[in-house]
């Protein structure tokens, strides 16, 4: 077995390395904080922002406007890929992770301090959009760096398992984001919650950011990047090299992530909007009831993330992702019968099944996407494909699903998800197996 595969922890024996426990904690804690910040916006975009930051009158129009600001972060994320990817591939993984966490944290706290439409008029949605843009920049730099922190420090033949640790930040962040809103809904009256209570999780995220920074500053640089830096092999303009020499890998990575993004934001943002909308346009569930259902379902998401990492290490990325993507296509045809039933038990089963499949498809991405790119552009490449896919999948998914439901019905939402999954399947089958690829090049 080549030394680069058999001994990934210390190519340069003089280079300090991170303990396995530190790698797990640092990659998980940071993404959990970032996704918490990201998801409190997603929740508020459905249940709060239409009433606070937009002119009142037509509730549907206000909701669609709010979902449009939700999409802004995904437009920002490829820009963040170029920005944070540049420094991640030039200066190092550690310093870039710290900068991305600060960017996300400051943007989130600012959202909690913004005045509403009744106070400053049209400037309210404009400032909200600007802060949301900052969230998108920050989350991009965070995910790419955390994935590389995990995989570039991983033991032999366990890259997908270690790459699943930053992926766990998504269900953990989502669980606590919804849990925070649910707790506030219990403790406060509706008037108090809509007046100031919704601001609490945004402002308190500052405490979480400080904790994340404390964990991150003690890290050593990735041994893989340390070797590149020692040999002075960094690319002068990583994004330029990526888009001229690694176009195929970038396109494949983008479409490999497409079904994952579409599934998740349909299962969360869209399902909450549809589930809490009054009959006959929605299911008419109370907000707290649906939040509870999502919190239970996201446990399946969290459990399946490391399971998928283990499967990808055991059977390979390509075979594992092929089977999981076929599961997504099959699941897409359950929208009318399960979600459309209005039966709480069936809807709960639908959410649990969908988010469990989400865990399966999301888990291997922390290893699969970085493995597509050489070290000198790995931060930029993994981040750029991950976040370019967010524009095609996540940013528009809640909006398209809401429009399809209103125009054609729930069956059309299922067909939309199946079509996105088919594109992912084609990309997976076009990609070579990367399980045994060395990260040292």
TIVEX-587248 format. One line per field, with one value per residue (C-alpha): residue number from 1; residue in three letters; z, y, x. Coordinates in nm, 2 decimals, always signed. Example, Ala and Ser with C-alpha at 12.3 -4.5 7.8 and 13.67 -1.06 7.14 Angstrom:
# residues 2
pos 1_2
code ALA_SER
w +0.78_+0.71
v -0.45_-0.11
u +1.23_+1.37
# end
This chain:
# residues 441
pos 1_2_3_4_5_6_7_8_9_10_11_12_13_14_15_16_17_18_19_20_21_22_23_24_25_26_27_28_29_30_31_32_33_34_35_36_37_38_39_40_41_42_43_44_45_46_47_48_49_50_51_52_53_54_55_56_57_58_59_60_61_62_63_64_65_66_67_68_69_70_71_72_73_74_75_76_77_78_79_80_81_82_83_84_85_86_87_88_89_90_91_92_93_94_95_96_97_98_99_100_101_102_103_104_105_106_107_108_109_110_111_112_113_114_115_116_117_118_119_120_121_122_123_124_125_126_127_128_129_130_131_132_133_134_135_136_137_138_139_140_141_142_143_144_145_146_147_148_149_150_151_152_153_154_155_156_157_158_159_160_161_162_163_164_165_166_167_168_169_170_171_172_173_174_175_176_177_178_179_180_181_182_183_184_185_186_187_188_189_190_191_192_193_194_195_196_197_198_199_200_201_202_203_204_205_206_207_208_209_210_211_212_213_214_215_216_217_218_219_220_221_222_223_224_225_226_227_228_229_230_231_232_233_234_235_236_237_238_239_240_241_242_243_244_245_246_247_248_249_250_251_252_253_254_255_256_257_258_259_260_261_262_263_264_265_266_267_268_269_270_271_272_273_274_275_276_277_278_279_280_281_282_283_284_285_286_287_288_289_290_291_292_293_294_295_296_297_298_299_300_301_302_303_304_305_306_307_308_309_310_311_312_313_314_315_316_317_318_319_320_321_322_323_324_325_326_327_328_329_330_331_332_333_334_335_336_337_338_339_340_341_342_343_344_345_346_347_348_349_350_351_352_353_354_355_356_357_358_359_360_361_362_363_364_365_366_367_368_369_370_371_372_373_374_375_376_377_378_379_380_381_382_383_384_385_386_387_388_389_390_391_392_393_394_395_396_397_398_399_400_401_402_403_404_405_406_407_408_409_410_411_412_413_414_415_416_417_418_419_420_421_422_423_424_425_426_427_428_429_430_431_432_433_434_435_436_437_438_439_440_441
code UNK_UNK_UNK_UNK_UNK_UNK_UNK_UNK_UNK_UNK_UNK_UNK_UNK_UNK_UNK_UNK_UNK_UNK_UNK_UNK_UNK_UNK_UNK_UNK_UNK_UNK_UNK_UNK_UNK_UNK_UNK_UNK_UNK_UNK_UNK_UNK_UNK_UNK_UNK_UNK_UNK_UNK_UNK_UNK_UNK_UNK_UNK_UNK_UNK_UNK_UNK_UNK_UNK_UNK_UNK_UNK_UNK_UNK_UNK_UNK_UNK_UNK_UNK_UNK_UNK_UNK_UNK_UNK_UNK_UNK_UNK_UNK_UNK_UNK_UNK_UNK_UNK_UNK_UNK_UNK_UNK_UNK_UNK_UNK_UNK_UNK_UNK_UNK_UNK_UNK_UNK_UNK_UNK_UNK_UNK_UNK_UNK_UNK_UNK_UNK_UNK_UNK_UNK_UNK_UNK_UNK_UNK_UNK_UNK_UNK_UNK_UNK_UNK_UNK_UNK_UNK_UNK_UNK_UNK_UNK_UNK_UNK_UNK_UNK_UNK_UNK_UNK_UNK_UNK_UNK_UNK_UNK_UNK_UNK_UNK_UNK_UNK_UNK_UNK_UNK_UNK_UNK_UNK_UNK_UNK_UNK_UNK_UNK_UNK_UNK_UNK_UNK_UNK_UNK_UNK_UNK_UNK_UNK_UNK_UNK_UNK_UNK_UNK_UNK_UNK_UNK_UNK_UNK_UNK_UNK_UNK_UNK_UNK_UNK_UNK_UNK_UNK_UNK_UNK_UNK_UNK_UNK_UNK_UNK_UNK_UNK_UNK_UNK_UNK_UNK_UNK_UNK_UNK_UNK_UNK_UNK_UNK_UNK_UNK_UNK_UNK_UNK_UNK_UNK_UNK_UNK_UNK_UNK_UNK_UNK_UNK_UNK_UNK_UNK_UNK_UNK_UNK_UNK_UNK_UNK_UNK_UNK_UNK_UNK_UNK_UNK_UNK_UNK_UNK_UNK_UNK_UNK_UNK_UNK_UNK_UNK_UNK_UNK_UNK_UNK_UNK_UNK_UNK_UNK_UNK_UNK_UNK_UNK_UNK_UNK_UNK_UNK_UNK_UNK_UNK_UNK_UNK_UNK_UNK_UNK_UNK_UNK_UNK_UNK_UNK_UNK_UNK_UNK_UNK_UNK_UNK_UNK_UNK_UNK_UNK_UNK_UNK_UNK_UNK_UNK_UNK_UNK_UNK_UNK_UNK_UNK_UNK_UNK_UNK_UNK_UNK_UNK_UNK_UNK_UNK_UNK_UNK_UNK_UNK_UNK_UNK_UNK_UNK_UNK_UNK_UNK_UNK_UNK_UNK_UNK_UNK_UNK_UNK_UNK_UNK_UNK_UNK_UNK_UNK_UNK_UNK_UNK_UNK_UNK_UNK_UNK_UNK_UNK_UNK_UNK_UNK_UNK_UNK_UNK_UNK_UNK_UNK_UNK_UNK_UNK_UNK_UNK_UNK_UNK_UNK_UNK_UNK_UNK_UNK_UNK_UNK_UNK_UNK_UNK_UNK_UNK_UNK_UNK_UNK_UNK_UNK_UNK_UNK_UNK_UNK_UNK_UNK_UNK_UNK_UNK_UNK_UNK_UNK_UNK_UNK_UNK_UNK_UNK_UNK_UNK_UNK_UNK_UNK_UNK_UNK_UNK_UNK_UNK_UNK_UNK_UNK_UNK_UNK_UNK_UNK_UNK_UNK_UNK_UNK_UNK_UNK_UNK_UNK_UNK_UNK_UNK_UNK_UNK_UNK_UNK_UNK_UNK_UNK_UNK_UNK_UNK_UNK_UNK_UNK_UNK_UNK_UNK_UNK_UNK_UNK_UNK_UNK_UNK_UNK_UNK_UNK_UNK_UNK_UNK_UNK_UNK_UNK_UNK_UNK_UNK_UNK
w +0.00_-0.08_+0.21_+0.13_+0.19_+0.47_+0.68_+0.62_+0.96_+0.93_+0.60_+0.75_+1.09_+1.21_+1.13_+1.44_+1.39_+1.53_+1.76_+1.62_+1.90_+1.82_+1.45_+1.53_+1.77_+1.57_+1.24_+1.41_+1.64_+1.38_+1.12_+1.39_+1.48_+1.12_+1.03_+1.35_+1.23_+0.88_+0.98_+1.23_+0.92_+0.73_+1.01_+1.06_+0.68_+0.69_+1.03_+1.11_+0.84_+0.61_+0.89_+1.00_+0.70_+0.42_+0.35_+0.47_+0.26_+0.06_+0.29_+0.00_-0.17_+0.16_+0.21_-0.14_-0.09_+0.23_+0.06_-0.21_+0.05_+0.18_-0.17_-0.16_+0.06_-0.20_-0.47_-0.23_-0.16_-0.49_-0.44_-0.09_-0.25_-0.46_-0.17_+0.12_-0.12_-0.23_+0.12_+0.22_-0.07_-0.03_+0.34_+0.50_+0.63_+0.99_+0.94_+0.68_+0.91_+1.17_+0.92_+0.79_+1.13_+1.22_+0.89_+0.96_+1.32_+1.26_+0.98_+1.20_+1.50_+1.27_+1.16_+1.52_+1.56_+1.24_+1.26_+1.07_+0.77_+0.99_+1.13_+0.83_+0.53_+0.22_+0.39_+0.62_+0.35_+0.18_+0.50_+0.57_+0.22_+0.28_+0.61_+0.44_+0.18_+0.46_+0.59_+0.26_+0.23_+0.58_+0.54_+0.22_+0.38_+0.68_+0.51_+0.27_+0.55_+0.79_+0.53_+0.45_+0.82_+0.87_+0.55_+0.54_+0.90_+0.86_+0.93_+0.64_+0.49_+0.71_+0.51_+0.45_+0.81_+0.92_+0.64_+0.78_+1.11_+0.97_+0.79_+1.14_+1.20_+0.97_+1.16_+1.50_+1.39_+1.25_+1.57_+1.80_+1.56_+1.56_+1.92_+2.01_+1.82_+1.98_+2.33_+2.27_+2.14_+2.47_+2.69_+2.52_+2.40_+2.02_+2.05_+2.25_+2.01_+1.70_+1.87_+2.00_+2.09_+1.74_+1.77_+2.07_+1.88_+1.63_+1.90_+2.12_+1.83_+1.92_+2.23_+2.01_+1.77_+2.06_+2.16_+1.80_+1.78_+2.10_+1.96_+1.62_+1.73_+1.90_+1.57_+1.38_+1.01_+0.80_+0.73_+0.36_+0.32_+0.53_+0.28_-0.01_+0.16_+0.26_-0.11_-0.22_-0.45_-0.38_-0.68_-0.73_-0.83_-0.72_-0.87_-1.21_-1.20_-1.10_-1.39_-1.65_-1.55_-1.34_-1.51_-1.54_-1.16_-1.08_-1.30_-1.16_-0.80_-0.86_-1.00_-0.74_-0.47_-0.66_-0.53_-0.17_-0.17_-0.34_-0.11_+0.21_+0.14_+0.02_+0.33_+0.57_+0.44_+0.19_+0.41_+0.70_+0.47_+0.32_+0.65_+0.84_+0.56_+0.62_+0.43_+0.14_+0.02_+0.30_+0.57_+0.84_+1.12_+1.42_+1.39_+1.71_+1.61_+1.28_+1.44_+1.68_+1.38_+1.21_+1.52_+1.56_+1.19_+1.19_+1.44_+1.15_+0.94_+1.21_+1.26_+0.89_+0.83_+0.99_+0.87_+0.51_+0.59_+0.70_+0.39_+0.16_+0.32_+0.29_-0.05_-0.22_-0.29_-0.64_-0.55_-0.23_-0.39_-0.68_-0.45_-0.23_-0.53_-0.66_-0.31_-0.36_-0.69_-0.54_-0.24_-0.47_-0.57_-0.21_-0.20_-0.29_-0.08_+0.24_+0.26_+0.08_+0.31_+0.59_+0.83_+1.11_+1.14_+0.76_+0.74_+1.03_+0.85_+0.53_+0.71_+0.89_+0.58_+0.37_+0.62_+0.69_+0.32_+0.33_+0.60_+0.36_+0.07_+0.27_+0.47_+0.20_+0.06_+0.31_+0.16_-0.20_-0.30_-0.16_-0.32_-0.67_-0.65_-0.60_-0.28_-0.44_-0.53_-0.30_-0.07_-0.37_-0.57_-0.30_-0.18_-0.53_-0.65_-0.32_-0.33_-0.71_-0.65_-0.38_-0.65_-0.87_-0.59_-0.25_-0.34_-0.57_-0.43_-0.17_-0.42_-0.71_-0.49_-0.36_-0.71_-0.84_-0.55_-0.62_-1.00_-1.04_-0.70_-0.49_-0.75_-0.95_-0.65_-0.64_-1.02_-0.96_-0.69_-0.91_-1.20_-0.99_-0.85_-1.20_-1.29_-0.98_-1.08_-1.41_-1.25_-1.00_-1.28_-1.47_-1.18_-1.11_-0.77_-0.53_-0.22_-0.28_-0.42_-0.22_-0.10_-0.14_-0.49
v +0.00_+0.35_+0.54_+0.83_+0.61_+0.39_+0.68_+0.99_+1.16_+1.26_+1.29_+1.54_+1.40_+1.75_+1.89_+1.90_+1.70_+1.72_+1.44_+1.25_+1.37_+1.73_+1.68_+1.54_+1.81_+2.10_+1.99_+1.91_+2.21_+2.47_+2.33_+2.28_+2.65_+2.76_+2.55_+2.66_+3.02_+2.93_+2.73_+2.99_+3.21_+2.94_+2.89_+3.26_+3.32_+3.11_+3.20_+3.55_+3.75_+3.78_+3.97_+4.18_+4.29_+4.31_+4.52_+4.35_+4.27_+3.96_+3.69_+3.46_+3.75_+3.83_+3.47_+3.44_+3.76_+3.62_+3.30_+3.51_+3.66_+3.31_+3.23_+3.52_+3.33_+3.06_+3.32_+3.45_+3.11_+3.05_+3.40_+3.29_+2.98_+3.19_+3.42_+3.18_+2.91_+3.14_+3.20_+2.84_+2.71_+3.00_+3.07_+2.75_+2.58_+2.70_+3.07_+3.05_+2.85_+3.12_+3.40_+3.22_+3.16_+3.53_+3.63_+3.40_+3.50_+3.88_+3.85_+3.64_+3.88_+4.17_+4.01_+3.99_+4.36_+4.49_+4.71_+4.60_+4.74_+4.95_+5.14_+5.19_+5.09_+4.94_+4.95_+4.67_+4.40_+4.55_+4.52_+4.18_+4.07_+4.21_+4.02_+3.71_+3.76_+3.76_+3.44_+3.27_+3.39_+3.25_+2.91_+2.85_+2.90_+2.70_+2.38_+2.35_+2.41_+2.17_+1.89_+1.93_+1.95_+1.61_+1.43_+1.56_+1.44_+1.11_+0.76_+0.53_+0.39_+0.60_+0.92_+0.90_+0.83_+1.13_+1.34_+1.27_+1.45_+1.80_+1.67_+1.60_+1.97_+2.00_+1.79_+1.91_+2.28_+2.22_+2.04_+2.32_+2.59_+2.45_+2.36_+2.72_+2.86_+2.59_+2.68_+3.05_+2.98_+2.80_+3.07_+3.37_+3.49_+3.52_+3.90_+3.88_+3.62_+3.83_+4.15_+4.06_+3.69_+3.58_+3.79_+3.60_+3.30_+3.54_+3.75_+3.45_+3.29_+3.53_+3.30_+2.99_+3.17_+3.25_+2.88_+2.78_+3.02_+2.89_+2.54_+2.64_+2.85_+2.55_+2.35_+2.28_+2.32_+2.02_+1.80_+1.78_+2.15_+2.20_+1.98_+2.19_+2.51_+2.38_+2.29_+2.62_+2.46_+2.68_+2.81_+3.19_+3.21_+2.88_+2.97_+3.04_+2.71_+2.53_+2.67_+2.61_+2.27_+2.10_+2.19_+1.83_+1.76_+2.09_+2.01_+1.65_+1.77_+2.03_+1.78_+1.51_+1.75_+1.86_+1.59_+1.64_+2.01_+1.98_+1.70_+1.88_+2.22_+2.06_+1.84_+2.14_+2.49_+2.39_+2.12_+2.37_+2.63_+2.38_+2.20_+2.52_+2.69_+2.71_+2.47_+2.41_+2.55_+2.36_+2.11_+2.36_+2.21_+2.44_+2.58_+2.41_+2.08_+2.08_+2.21_+1.91_+1.67_+1.81_+1.78_+1.42_+1.35_+1.52_+1.25_+1.01_+1.25_+1.26_+0.88_+0.81_+1.05_+0.84_+0.52_+0.66_+0.74_+0.38_+0.24_+0.47_+0.35_-0.01_-0.03_+0.28_+0.63_+0.55_+0.24_+0.38_+0.71_+0.52_+0.32_+0.62_+0.83_+0.56_+0.57_+0.94_+0.89_+0.62_+0.84_+1.13_+0.94_+0.94_+1.31_+1.29_+0.98_+1.06_+1.43_+1.51_+1.28_+1.54_+1.25_+1.34_+0.99_+0.96_+1.31_+1.22_+0.90_+1.10_+1.35_+1.08_+0.88_+1.18_+1.32_+0.98_+0.94_+1.29_+1.17_+0.89_+1.12_+1.40_+1.18_+1.08_+1.43_+1.55_+1.30_+1.26_+1.62_+1.69_+1.37_+1.51_+1.78_+1.80_+1.96_+2.30_+2.37_+2.13_+2.40_+2.61_+2.31_+2.13_+2.46_+2.59_+2.27_+2.23_+2.59_+2.62_+2.33_+2.53_+2.78_+2.51_+2.31_+2.47_+2.83_+2.77_+2.45_+2.60_+2.86_+2.61_+2.35_+2.62_+2.73_+2.37_+2.29_+2.59_+2.54_+2.16_+1.99_+1.78_+1.52_+1.78_+1.85_+1.48_+1.48_+1.79_+1.61_+1.29_+1.50_+1.66_+1.31_+1.18_+1.45_+1.35_+0.98_+1.06_+1.26_+0.98_+0.72_+0.95_+0.99_+0.75_+0.57_+0.79_+0.57_+0.47_+0.80_+0.96_+1.32_+1.38_+1.49
u +0.00_+0.14_+0.27_+0.04_-0.26_-0.14_+0.00_-0.22_-0.16_+0.20_+0.38_+0.62_+0.71_+0.81_+0.47_+0.24_-0.08_-0.42_-0.55_-0.85_-1.08_-0.98_-1.05_-1.39_-1.49_-1.35_-1.52_-1.85_-1.88_-1.81_-2.06_-2.32_-2.30_-2.30_-2.60_-2.78_-2.74_-2.84_-3.15_-3.29_-3.31_-3.49_-3.74_-3.80_-3.83_-4.15_-4.31_-4.18_-4.02_-4.33_-4.50_-4.20_-3.99_-4.24_-4.55_-4.87_-5.18_-5.14_-5.00_-4.89_-4.70_-4.52_-4.42_-4.28_-4.09_-3.95_-3.85_-3.68_-3.45_-3.38_-3.24_-3.00_-2.76_-2.72_-2.63_-2.36_-2.22_-2.02_-1.88_-1.78_-1.62_-1.39_-1.31_-1.26_-1.14_-0.86_-0.73_-0.80_-0.58_-0.32_-0.30_-0.43_-0.74_-0.72_-0.72_-0.99_-1.22_-1.19_-1.27_-1.57_-1.71_-1.68_-1.85_-2.14_-2.17_-2.17_-2.43_-2.66_-2.64_-2.72_-3.04_-3.15_-3.10_-3.26_-3.57_-3.88_-4.08_-4.31_-4.00_-3.77_-3.99_-3.82_-3.48_-3.58_-3.59_-3.28_-3.08_-3.22_-3.11_-2.76_-2.72_-2.85_-2.58_-2.32_-2.46_-2.42_-2.05_-1.98_-2.14_-1.95_-1.61_-1.72_-1.83_-1.54_-1.28_-1.45_-1.47_-1.10_-1.01_-1.18_-1.07_-0.71_-0.66_-0.85_-0.70_-0.65_-0.97_-1.19_-1.21_-1.59_-1.66_-1.45_-1.59_-1.94_-1.86_-1.89_-2.21_-2.35_-2.35_-2.65_-2.90_-2.77_-2.80_-3.14_-3.26_-3.15_-3.27_-3.62_-3.60_-3.51_-3.81_-4.03_-3.91_-3.97_-4.32_-4.40_-4.25_-4.38_-4.72_-4.77_-4.74_-4.42_-4.27_-4.35_-4.25_-3.90_-3.88_-3.78_-3.47_-3.33_-3.17_-3.01_-2.85_-2.75_-2.57_-2.28_-2.22_-2.20_-1.96_-1.72_-1.73_-1.65_-1.36_-1.22_-1.22_-1.07_-0.78_-0.61_-0.59_-0.28_-0.27_-0.38_-0.07_-0.17_-0.18_+0.13_+0.32_+0.20_+0.29_+0.64_+0.70_+0.56_+0.31_+0.01_-0.18_-0.16_-0.53_-0.70_-1.04_-0.87_-0.69_-1.01_-1.22_-0.95_-0.80_-1.07_-1.39_-1.52_-1.47_-1.64_-1.94_-1.97_-1.94_-2.21_-2.46_-2.37_-2.49_-2.81_-3.05_-2.92_-2.99_-3.33_-3.44_-3.34_-3.50_-3.82_-3.83_-3.77_-3.85_-4.12_-4.28_-4.31_-4.46_-4.71_-4.77_-4.86_-5.05_-5.43_-5.66_-5.72_-5.38_-5.19_-5.24_-5.34_-5.12_-5.03_-4.68_-4.56_-4.70_-4.51_-4.19_-4.21_-4.26_-3.96_-3.74_-3.83_-3.77_-3.43_-3.31_-3.33_-3.12_-2.85_-2.84_-2.80_-2.51_-2.24_-2.41_-2.37_-2.00_-1.94_-2.11_-1.91_-1.59_-1.70_-1.85_-1.71_-1.86_-1.99_-2.19_-2.32_-2.44_-2.60_-2.83_-2.91_-3.00_-3.23_-3.40_-3.46_-3.63_-3.86_-3.94_-4.04_-4.35_-4.48_-4.57_-4.94_-5.02_-4.82_-4.77_-5.09_-5.30_-5.32_-5.30_-5.06_-4.91_-4.86_-4.71_-4.48_-4.37_-4.31_-4.09_-3.89_-3.84_-3.74_-3.49_-3.34_-3.27_-3.13_-2.88_-2.78_-2.71_-2.55_-2.31_-2.06_-2.03_-1.77_-1.53_-1.65_-1.63_-1.28_-1.16_-1.25_-0.98_-0.60_-0.46_-0.37_-0.74_-0.92_-1.07_-1.19_-1.31_-1.50_-1.66_-1.74_-1.91_-2.10_-2.23_-2.29_-2.52_-2.69_-2.81_-2.95_-3.10_-3.15_-3.21_-3.50_-3.64_-3.89_-4.01_-4.05_-4.22_-4.46_-4.54_-4.58_-4.82_-5.03_-5.04_-5.04_-5.06_-4.83_-4.75_-4.56_-4.33_-4.25_-4.17_-3.95_-3.75_-3.72_-3.59_-3.32_-3.22_-3.20_-2.94_-2.75_-2.76_-2.61_-2.33_-2.26_-2.24_-2.00_-1.77_-1.48_-1.45_-1.24_-1.23_-0.87_-0.75_-0.46_-0.52_-0.14_-0.05
# end
